[in-house]
Amino acid sequence: MDTSIPIQVSAIYCKSAQTLSSSEYLLVLALTDGIALHGTDSEEIHAGTLLFLSPFSERKLQLTPGSRVIYGILPASFLEPLVGIPQRASIVLLQDSADTAREKLIELFDQTYNNPAGTLQRLCTAYELLRALEPIITNHMTVQAAPSPVNQRATKMIEYLEAHFQEPISLGDLAHAFSVSRQYISTVFHRELGVPFSDYLLKLRLQEALRLLLTTDQNITTISESSGFPNLRSFNLAFQAAHGVTP
C-alpha cells in the first residue's frame, strides 16, 4: 500500500496456530470461526465479527489452522487524535452497527491487492473507514468495573506521566512523586500496560513529536525539546528506530 495512506491492510490464511498482535491498534475482521481472544480470560470469536484491539491490552488474538482474517494496522499517532480514544483503551468488540466499517475494510483490502486503485481512491476509502469507526468506538467502549484502590493509584500514575512526559522525568521521579519504590512503578506499568516504564515514556514522546512534525512548521531541534527528548541525537535515533526514517 502507498505509504501516504495511514492504514495498512493485509490478510492471513492460517496454516498453523499463531498469535496476531501489533504495537499499534488493530482492526480485525474474522472471516471464519476458530479464532479466540486469550488473556486473563478467553473469548471465542465467530465469523463476521469485527474486533478493535488496543496495543496496550494483555489479550491477544489466537488463530487456529484454517482460520482466516482481514486486518488493518492503524497507527496510534494517527487514530487517537482523530477518534479521541484513550491511549489505554480496552479491547472493543464490535458486533453491532459495524457493517460500514466491515465493508470499508474489505474495500480497502480489495483496492490494495485485487484491483489496484489510485492513491487518492485508497486514501478516501481509508478515511471513510476511520469515520465509520468513530461512532462505533464511542458507543462500544468497554465499561470497566469500579477500580480497586491499587488500580486507582496505577491510573493516577499513568495519568501523571501522560501529563509530564515532556519534562525530564525518570522512573525515580515518578516513584518519588507517589512515595513508592521504583520496583512498584515497574510492576504497575507491566501489569496495566504490558510494557516497561521507559517504553511507554518513549511512545508518548514519539507520538508528540510526530504530531508536531505533521501539524507545525517548528524545526527539528524545537520539536525534540518540546517532546521531552534529552537531546537531538536521542530523538533522531528513537524516531528512526520507530518509523524507519529520520525526522
N, C-alpha and C positions, 0 to 999 in steps of 0.2 A: 504494500500500500504506500502511496505517496506520503513522505514524512511530514507534509504540511497538514495532513489530516490527523487529529489528535486521538483517534480510536483505531487500534489495530484489531482486526477481526480474523480469527482462524477457526479451524475445525479439527476435531480429534475423533478418529475411529480407533478405539482402544483394543489392542491385540493382547495386552497383558495388564494386570492390575497396576494402577498408577494414581498419583495424587496430583490434583490441579490446584495450584496456588500461585500467587503473584505478590510482588512488593507494591503493586498498585491495585486499584479497585478492579474487580472482575464482574462482568455481566455474562451470565452463562444460561444458555437455553438447552435444556435436556431434550434430546431427540429420541431417547429410548429410556426404558427403566434400567435398573442395575446400577444406579448412582445413589450415593448417600453422603450426608454431611457427618463428619466424625469429629469429636472433640470431647468435652466433658459429658456430652450426651450425643446420641446418634439419631438421624432422621432420614428415612428413605425418601428419595426424590423420584417422582413419576414423570414419564414422558410429557412434554409440553410445558413443564414448569420453568419459569424464568427466575433466576437467582441473582441477587446483588450481593457480592461478597466483599467485605471490608478487609484491607490488608492487616488490620490490627486485631482481627478475630483469631482465636485459637482453633476454631473449627475449620477443617479443610474438606475439600470435595474429593471423595474417593470414587474412582472409576473402576468398573469391573470389565473383564474381557467381553467384547461385543458391544459395549456401550458407546454411544456417540453423542457429542455435544458440539454446539457452535458457541464460541465465547469471544467477547471483546475485552480488551485491556484499556481501561480508562484512567489516564494519569491523574493522580490526586491533585496536582497543581492546576490542572485544567478543570476538573469536575467540581471540586469543593467550592470555589468561588461562584461557579455557575448555579449549582443546585443548592448550595448553602447547608450541606450536611455536616454534622460534627466530624472532626478528624477521627474520633474514637467510635464512630457509628457501629452498632452491632450489625450482624448479618441481617439483611432484609430479604425475606422470602416473598416473592411476588407471584401470586397465583390468579388474582382477580384484577380486572381493569388493566391488564398488561398487553392487550392484543396489539396496540400500535407499536409498542416497544419491541415486541417479538417480530412483527412484520419488518420494522426498520432494521433490526439486527440482521435478519435474513437477507434483506435487500442489499445491505452494505456488504455482506459476505459475497452475494451473487455479483455485485458490481466489481468487486475486487478480483475474484478468481474465475468466474464463469463467463462474464460478459463485461470485460474491462471498459469502464466509462472514463470520461474526462475528470480531471481533478476537481473541477467546480461541482459536477454532479455528485461525486462521492462526498465532497465536503458538505454539501447541502443535506445529504442523507444523514451524515454523522451528526449534524446539528439538530436535525429533526428527531433523531433518536434521543439526544440529550434533552430536548424539550419534552418529549414524551415521558422520559424518566422522572422529570422534576416533580410533577404532582403525585406520581406513584410512590416515589421515595418519601415524600412528605406525608402521605396518607398511610404508609405502611411501616413507619419507623417502629422498631421493636420497643414495646413498653416494658421497661425494666422494673423489677420489684424495688421497694424502698431499700436503699443501700445500707449495709451494716456500718457501724462506726469506723471499722477498718477501711471499708470501701469509700466512705465519705472522706477520710483522710487521704486516701490514694487519689481520689478525684481532685481534691484541693491541690495536691502536689503537682498533678499533671496540668491543671489549670494555671498554677503559678508559673510553671516552666513555659507554657504557651504564651504567657503574658510577658516573660522576661528573657526569652531566648535570644533577643537581640543584644543583650548585655553579656559581659564576660562571666557567665555563670558556670559553675562546675558542680560535680556530684557533691563535693564537700559543702559548697554554698547552700545547696538545696537541703542537705541534711541538717545544717546549722539553722536554716530558716524554720524548720519544723521540729527541731530538737530531737532528732532521731539519728541512728547510726547510718553510715554510708551503705552498709550491707542491707539495712532495711530498705533504703531507697532502691538499691539494685533489685531486691526481691519484688518490690512493688511494680517496677517497670516491666520485669519479666512476666509477672503474673497478669497484670492488667493489659499490657500492650504486646507482649511476646517478643520484645526487643530490648537490648540494653539501653541504659540512660543515654550513653553517648550517641547511639544510632538514632534515637528519637530526636535528640537535640540537633543532630546534623540534618535530619529530614526536615525539621521545622525551618532551619536556616536556609536550606536549599530551596524550599518552597517559596520563602520570602524573596530570595534572590531571583528566582525565575519570574515571580510576579513583577518585580521591579524592572527586570530586563524587558518584559513584554509590554509594560504599561507606562514606563517613564523613559526619559532620554538622559538619565543620570549616567555618569561614566562608571567604569568597572570598579575603580577604587572606592567610590562612594557607595555603590551597591554592596560591595564586600563588607564595608564597615557598617552599613545600615542593616545588614542581615545577621550581624553578630560574629562574623569570622574574625579571628585574631589578626590575620594579615592576608594580603592579596595572594600569596603563594598557596596558602592552605585553601583558599576559596577556589582558585584555578584547579588545583588537584582534585578537590572534592567534586566540583562541578563536572569535570571531565570523566571522573570515575562513574558518576551517576548517569550522565547523558551521552557520553561518547564523544563530546566536542567541548572545546573551551568556551567560556562565556562569550 
